[in-house]
């Protein structure tokens, strides 16, 4: 049986004072990241932050769609969507 994975819809907010999960906006999770939206730095920090929040290795969290958009799809390996929502508990 393959390891579980899921796609999480996100709305990223770059240049925030600090990294934070800001809650749900419909089906999308709103996440604030401190890094600016320059040269992929916000995406890197977003993945680092989510991996840390979900207690997963950094490589388990990748941007699947929307690399240059605020609306993103993030692939999370090792967890189902229900487990992600439970761990984030927002």
N, C-alpha and C positions, 0 to 999 in steps of 0.2 A: 504494500500500500504506500503511495507517495506521501511525503510529508505535507501537512496542510500549508496552504498559503492563501492569501486573500489580496484583493485590491481595495484600498481605502481612498475614498474621494476626499480631497483636502482643499481648503482655501488658505493659501499661505499669505502671511502679512509680513513682508520684510521690513527692516529698519526699526523694529520694535525695541523698547528699552531693555527687554530681556526675553529669553525664550519662555514660551508658555502655551499651554493648551487653553484656548479661549472658549471652547464649547462647540456645540453643534449648530450648523446653519443648514437646516433641512437634513439631507443625507450626507452632507460634507462636514468634516471636522475642521474647525477654524484653528490654525496654529500660528502663533506669532514667533518670528525668529529675529534675533538681534542682527544678524549679518545683512549687508545690503544685497540687492538683487543684481550683483555684478559678477560676471565670469563664473556663474554657477556656485558662488559662495553661499548664497541663501539655501540652495538645494542641498549642498553638503551639510550645512549646519542643521537643516531640517531633518535629514536622514540620521545624523548623529544624535540629535535630540530625541527623535522618536525611538530609535534603538535603545537609548538609555532609559526612556520612560517605560518601554515594554520589556526591559531586561533581556534584550536580544543582542547577539553580536552585530556589529555595524554592517557587515555584509548582508544581513538578512533584510535590510530596508533599502529599497531602491526606487527612484522615480521612474515609473513606467510610461507616463504620458504627461505632457504639459511642462516640460523642462523650462520653457521661457514664459510660462503663464502663471497667474496666481492660482488658477484652477488646476489642480494636479491629480493624477492617480498614482498612488504609491503602492508598490508591491511589498507585502510583508510575508516573508517566508517563515514557516514554523508555527504560525498561529491562524486560527479561523477568525473571521470578522467578529463573531460573538466574543471570542477570547480577547481580541484587541479592545473592543468596547468595554469589556469587564475590567481589563487592566488599566485603561485610561480613566474609567469611572468618572466621566464628565456629565 
